[in-house]
Amino acid sequence: MGRAKRNPSDKRLSERLAYPHRSRCLWVLRIFLLCLIGLNLTFQDCLAEEYKFEVGEIEKKAFHFGGYAEVDPVLFGLNKDSRLYKLRFYNRDEGSTLDQQGFTLQLDGAYEKGIARGFVRINSDLVHTYEGWSGETALYEGFVSLKPSPFVTVDTGKKTMKWGKGYAWNPVAFLDRPKDPDDPTLNLEGFYVASMDYIRSFDGPLKTFSFTPAIVPVYGDMNKDFGEPNHLNPAAKIYFLFFDTDIDFMFLAGGSRPHRYGFDFSRNLATNLEIHGEAAWIKDYEKSFIDGGGTLIEEQSDVWSYLVGLRYLTATETTYILEYYYNGTGFTEGQMEDYFTLIDRGYDAFVTTGMDTLLQGAQRLTEGRYGRINPMKNYLYLRISQKDPFDILYFTPAITWIANIDDRSFSISPELLYAGVTNLELRLKGTFLSGDEFSEFGEKQNDYRIELRARYYF
């Protein structure tokens, strides 16, 4: 079942701009800006007060407790012509928009005494959507560290390893969950791991050396979403600071996952210009996809994934982050078109017979590899942010562009961030999607997303 290709500049997009829900977006923007101006004036008055320094403020405490509470209302503009909309809402009509209310509480706690340190991070989410209320509480991190010498640290428990130098993607993050490039600074849930850090410093071209062996056991419910069970999964990373260049070599000996080897680097070419990159080689990667007839095909091959990026800071404090990412495990443009065609066939069958068997099969594929963040091969990422424009302190506007090079679809996300009130952060962010028929962003269930996030740190 075909349809005319969509173009961001065509008449249909202009007609959508006339819908009443657009006025809601403008109303939210006006309220945000008025609050921002008022908070900024109040904060500048507070700056005039004398700050008193207390020695006790810098004393290291054995116990630390903190975190944040967040309210996150979201408005989605639905793309009713897209395949993924038809897959999700084939048996219901949700109109042109959907509302969602999110509430998050994230708690951090740390205790340190002698050579021992413990750290815990717990994340609780409560979300209200058209389907009702849902919630989840997860232990993001919870581990114990022992430091028997200045050169050795041993960690045991659940933690994130944070391997890789990329900002939006990390192909060498073998022991972590994938980032969301639309919000890459969010904390992630870790895996249970036992690791050690051995660090030494030297005079000469080699300034620092470290060795980090690790084991990620998958047994029973422990790390069950890491991969196949009943494997220890040894891994390691070797780090060098050599001639002012950060260099890492890492590997994961498979079992639960295929064997993989990686390399990354980062170097300042100037005080305001940094270059970084990563490369990962995966041995015997198993790739499953469907062909044009809906037949599931499985292939096994060695694949490469890599990233290269730049970070540039101007004299006026504008930050540019540019990255290119090649995902060797991703689908080709033709393979994604076959997937979308399967959804078409399933939707047509449902309309004519009322049977949703094909759509249920497509849904299972979507929950697997087709539903990954950025499931295709070639991507560009650009983020531009400006600190304190127009002399508005603690105000940072930014814009993020994520493009699929293969099918020429993209998302663009302008945002306004204000943090001028102690411990309070306000962010207004919009994400708008554009793409032709059968493209990644063109077939998303949403045309746009407007989000207002209020986060209070304590």
C-alpha positions in Angstrom: 0.0 0.0 0.0 1.8 3.2 -1.1 1.3 6.8 -0.4 2.8 10.0 -1.7 6.1 11.0 -0.3 6.0 13.6 2.4 8.1 16.7 2.4 8.6 19.2 5.3 7.8 22.1 3.0 4.6 20.8 1.4 1.2 22.1 1.8 0.1 19.4 4.3 2.6 20.6 6.9 1.3 24.2 6.5 -2.2 22.9 7.1 -1.1 21.2 10.3 0.3 24.5 11.6 -3.2 25.8 11.6 -4.5 23.2 14.1 -5.6 24.4 17.5 -3.1 22.3 19.4 -0.3 24.5 18.0 -1.6 27.4 20.1 -1.0 25.3 23.2 2.7 25.0 22.2 3.0 28.8 21.8 1.2 29.3 25.1 3.6 27.0 27.0 6.5 28.9 25.4 5.2 32.3 26.5 4.7 31.1 30.0 8.2 29.6 30.1 9.8 32.8 28.9 7.9 35.0 31.4 8.9 32.7 34.3 12.5 32.8 33.0 12.6 36.6 33.0 11.1 36.9 36.4 13.4 34.3 37.9 16.4 35.9 36.4 15.6 39.3 37.8 15.0 37.8 41.3 18.3 35.9 41.1 20.3 38.9 40.1 18.9 40.7 43.2 20.1 37.8 45.3 23.6 38.2 43.9 23.9 41.6 45.6 23.8 39.9 49.0 27.2 39.2 50.6 28.4 35.6 50.5 30.0 34.3 53.7 32.6 31.6 53.4 32.7 28.9 56.0 35.6 26.5 56.3 33.3 23.7 57.1 31.7 23.9 53.7 34.8 22.3 52.1 35.4 19.6 54.7 35.0 16.2 53.2 32.0 14.4 54.7 31.8 10.6 55.2 28.1 10.5 54.1 26.5 12.1 51.1 22.9 12.0 50.1 21.3 13.8 47.1 19.3 13.4 44.0 16.5 15.1 42.2 12.7 15.2 41.7 11.4 15.9 38.3 8.0 16.7 36.6 7.9 16.2 32.9 4.7 16.9 31.0 4.9 16.1 27.3 2.6 16.8 24.3 3.0 14.5 21.2 1.7 15.5 17.8 0.8 12.2 16.0 1.7 11.3 12.5 -1.4 9.3 11.5 0.0 8.5 8.1 3.1 6.7 9.4 3.6 3.0 9.5 4.6 3.0 13.2 1.4 4.9 14.1 -0.7 2.2 12.2 1.3 -0.5 14.0 0.6 0.9 17.5 -2.9 2.4 17.0 -4.4 0.1 14.3 -7.4 -0.7 16.5 -8.1 2.7 18.0 -8.2 6.4 17.1 -6.2 8.7 19.4 -6.8 11.9 17.5 -4.1 14.3 16.5 -2.3 14.7 19.9 -1.4 12.7 23.0 -0.6 14.0 26.4 1.8 12.4 28.8 2.8 13.3 32.4 6.0 11.9 33.9 7.3 12.0 37.4 10.8 11.0 38.4 12.6 10.6 41.7 16.3 9.8 41.6 18.2 9.3 44.9 22.0 9.0 45.3 23.8 8.0 48.5 27.4 7.4 49.3 29.4 6.5 52.4 33.1 6.5 52.7 35.3 5.3 55.6 38.9 4.3 55.5 39.6 2.3 52.3 36.0 1.5 51.8 33.3 3.4 49.9 29.7 2.5 49.1 27.5 4.1 46.5 23.8 3.7 45.6 21.6 5.3 43.0 17.9 4.4 42.8 15.5 5.7 40.0 11.7 5.7 40.3 9.5 6.7 37.3 5.7 7.2 37.4 4.1 7.9 34.0 0.5 8.6 33.0 -0.4 8.0 29.3 -3.5 7.2 27.3 -3.2 3.7 28.7 -3.3 4.8 32.3 -0.7 4.9 35.1 2.5 2.9 35.1 5.5 3.0 37.3 8.9 1.4 37.9 11.6 1.6 40.5 15.1 0.3 39.6 18.5 0.1 41.2 20.6 2.0 38.7 23.9 1.6 40.7 24.8 -0.1 43.9 28.4 -1.1 44.6 31.2 -1.2 47.1 34.7 0.1 46.4 37.9 -0.9 48.3 41.1 1.1 47.8 43.9 -0.9 49.5 46.6 1.2 48.0 46.8 4.6 46.1 47.2 2.6 42.9 44.4 0.0 43.2 40.6 0.2 43.5 38.3 -2.8 43.5 34.6 -2.4 42.8 31.8 -5.0 43.2 28.1 -4.5 42.5 25.9 -2.8 40.0 27.5 0.1 38.2 27.9 1.9 34.8 31.4 1.6 33.3 31.2 4.6 30.9 33.6 3.3 28.3 34.0 5.5 25.2 34.6 9.1 24.3 31.6 9.9 22.1 28.9 12.3 23.2 25.8 11.0 21.5 26.9 7.3 20.8 29.5 4.9 22.3 30.1 1.9 20.1 32.9 0.7 22.5 30.6 0.8 25.6 30.6 -3.0 25.7 29.5 -3.2 29.4 26.8 -0.4 29.4 23.3 0.1 28.0 23.1 2.3 24.9 22.6 6.1 25.3 19.6 8.0 24.0 21.3 10.5 21.6 18.3 12.8 22.0 19.3 13.1 25.7 22.7 11.6 26.1 23.5 13.0 29.6 20.8 11.0 31.4 22.0 8.5 34.0 21.7 4.9 32.8 21.0 1.6 34.7 24.2 -0.4 35.1 25.0 -4.1 35.2 26.3 -6.2 38.0 30.1 -6.3 37.6 33.3 -7.0 39.5 36.2 -4.8 38.4 39.6 -3.4 39.4 41.4 -0.3 38.5 45.2 -0.2 38.6 46.6 3.3 37.9 50.2 4.6 37.7 51.6 8.0 36.8 55.0 8.7 35.1 57.3 11.4 33.9 57.9 11.6 30.2 55.7 11.1 27.1 53.6 8.4 28.9 52.0 10.3 31.8 49.4 7.9 33.0 48.7 4.2 32.6 45.7 2.2 33.9 44.4 -1.3 33.6 40.7 -2.2 34.3 39.8 -5.9 34.2 36.1 -6.8 34.7 33.7 -9.7 34.9 30.0 -9.4 34.0 28.3 -12.7 35.3 25.0 -13.7 33.7 23.3 -16.3 35.9 19.6 -16.6 36.7 18.2 -13.1 37.2 21.6 -11.5 37.5 22.2 -9.4 34.3 19.6 -11.5 32.4 19.2 -8.7 29.8 22.9 -8.6 29.1 22.8 -11.7 26.9 22.7 -15.5 27.0 22.8 -17.0 30.5 25.5 -19.0 32.3 28.5 -17.0 31.2 31.1 -14.9 33.2 31.9 -12.5 30.3 35.4 -11.3 31.1 36.4 -7.9 29.8 39.2 -5.3 30.2 40.3 -1.8 29.3 43.8 -0.4 29.0 44.2 3.4 29.2 47.2 5.6 28.3 47.7 9.3 28.5 50.4 9.5 25.9 51.7 12.9 24.5 48.5 14.6 25.9 46.3 12.1 24.0 43.8 9.9 25.9 43.9 6.4 24.4 41.9 3.3 25.4 42.0 -0.3 24.2 39.2 -2.7 25.4 37.8 -6.1 24.8 34.8 -8.3 25.8 35.3 -12.0 25.6 32.0 -13.3 24.5 29.6 -15.9 25.9 26.5 -13.9 26.6 27.5 -11.6 23.7 29.8 -12.1 20.7 33.5 -11.3 21.2 34.3 -7.7 20.5 37.4 -5.4 20.6 37.6 -1.7 20.7 39.7 1.4 20.6 39.0 5.1 21.4 41.0 8.3 21.7 40.6 12.0 22.6 42.9 14.9 22.1 42.8 18.7 22.4 44.0 20.2 19.1 43.8 23.6 20.8 42.5 24.9 24.1 39.1 25.3 22.6 39.0 22.4 20.1 38.9 18.7 20.9 38.8 15.7 18.6 37.6 12.2 19.6 36.8 8.8 18.1 35.9 5.2 18.7 36.0 2.0 16.8 34.6 -1.5 17.7 34.9 -4.8 15.9 32.3 -7.5 16.7 33.1 -11.1 15.8 30.4 -13.4 14.4 27.6 -10.9 15.0 24.2 -12.5 14.4 21.8 -10.2 12.4 18.1 -11.1 12.0 15.9 -9.3 9.4 12.9 -9.9 7.2 13.0 -9.8 3.4 10.4 -8.4 1.1 8.2 -11.5 1.4 8.2 -11.3 5.2 10.6 -14.3 5.7 12.9 -14.0 8.7 16.6 -14.2 7.6 19.5 -14.7 9.9 23.1 -13.9 9.0 26.4 -14.1 10.9 29.4 -11.9 10.1 32.1 -9.8 11.5 31.1 -6.1 11.7 32.7 -2.7 12.4 31.1 0.3 14.2 32.9 3.5 14.6 32.5 7.2 15.5 34.5 10.4 15.0 33.6 13.8 16.5 34.7 17.3 17.3 33.9 19.7 20.2 34.6 23.4 19.7 34.1 26.3 22.1 34.1 29.9 20.7 35.3 33.0 22.5 31.6 33.9 23.0 31.0 30.6 24.8 29.1 28.9 22.0 29.7 25.1 22.0 29.6 23.0 18.9 29.5 19.2 19.1 29.6 17.3 15.7 29.8 13.5 15.4 29.5 11.0 12.6 28.5 7.5 13.6 28.6 4.3 11.5 26.6 1.5 13.0 27.8 -1.8 11.5 25.0 -3.8 13.3 22.3 -1.6 11.7 19.9 -2.2 8.9 20.2 -1.0 5.3 17.7 1.2 3.7 16.2 -1.7 1.8 15.9 -3.9 4.9 14.0 -1.1 6.7 11.7 -0.7 3.7 10.9 -4.4 3.9 10.0 -4.0 7.6 7.7 -1.1 6.9 6.1 -3.1 4.0 5.4 -5.9 6.4 3.5 -3.4 8.6 1.5 -2.3 5.5 0.6 -5.9 4.7 -0.5 -6.5 8.3 -2.6 -3.3 8.4 -4.3 -4.2 5.1 -5.1 -7.6 6.5 -6.6 -6.1 9.6 -8.7 -3.7 7.7 -10.1 -6.4 5.4 -10.4 -9.4 7.7 -10.0 -8.0 11.3 -7.1 -10.4 11.9 -4.0 -8.8 13.5 -1.6 -11.8 13.2 0.9 -10.0 10.9 0.7 -6.8 13.0 1.5 -8.8 16.1 4.5 -10.3 14.4 5.6 -6.9 13.3 5.2 -5.7 16.9 7.5 -8.4 18.1 10.1 -7.3 15.5 9.7 -3.7 16.7 10.3 -4.7 20.3 13.6 -6.4 19.1 16.2 -4.9 16.9 14.0 -2.8 14.7 12.8 -0.8 17.7 16.4 0.2 18.7 17.3 3.8 19.0 18.7 4.7 15.5 18.5 1.2 14.0 20.2 2.0 10.7 23.8 2.5 9.6 24.9 6.1 9.0 24.2 9.1 11.3 25.2 12.7 11.8 24.8 14.6 15.1 25.2 18.3 15.6 24.5 20.2 18.8 25.0 24.0 19.2 24.5 25.6 22.6 25.0 29.2 23.8 25.8 30.1 27.4 24.2 33.3 28.9 23.0 35.0 25.7 21.7 38.6 25.9 23.4 38.8 29.4 20.7 36.4 30.8 22.6 34.6 33.5 22.2 30.8 33.8 20.2 30.7 30.5 21.4 28.2 27.8 19.5 27.9 24.5 20.5 25.0 22.3 19.5 23.2 19.1 20.3 19.5 18.3 20.1 17.9 14.8 20.2 14.1 14.3 20.2 13.0 10.7 20.0 9.6 9.1 22.4 9.9 6.1 21.0 6.8 4.4 17.4 7.9 4.0 17.9 11.6 4.5 15.4 11.9 7.3 16.2 13.8 10.5 15.0 15.3 13.8 15.7 18.8 15.0 15.3 19.8 18.7 15.4 23.4 19.9 15.5 23.9 23.7 15.7 26.5 26.4 17.4 25.7 29.7 17.3 28.0 32.7 19.1 27.2 36.0 19.1 30.7 37.7 17.3 29.5 40.9 19.3 27.5 43.4 18.8 23.7 42.8 16.1 24.3 40.2 16.4 23.6 36.5 13.8 24.4 33.9 13.9 23.1 30.3 11.5 23.6 27.4 12.3 21.4 24.5 10.7 20.6 21.2 11.5 17.8 18.8 10.3 17.9 15.2 10.7 15.0 12.7 11.0 15.1 9.0 11.4 12.4 6.4 10.0 10.7 3.3 8.0 7.5 3.0 9.9 4.5 4.3 12.4 6.6 6.1 13.3 6.2 9.8 12.1 9.6 11.1 9.4 9.9 8.5 7.7 6.7 9.7 7.8 7.6 13.5 4.4 7.7 15.2 5.0 11.4 16.1 5.4 14.5 14.0 6.6 16.5 16.9 7.1 16.4 20.7 6.9 19.4 23.1 8.3 18.8 26.6 8.5 21.0 29.7 10.9 19.6 32.4 11.2 21.0 35.9 13.9 19.3 37.9 14.8 20.1 41.6 18.1 18.9 42.9 18.7 18.3 46.6 
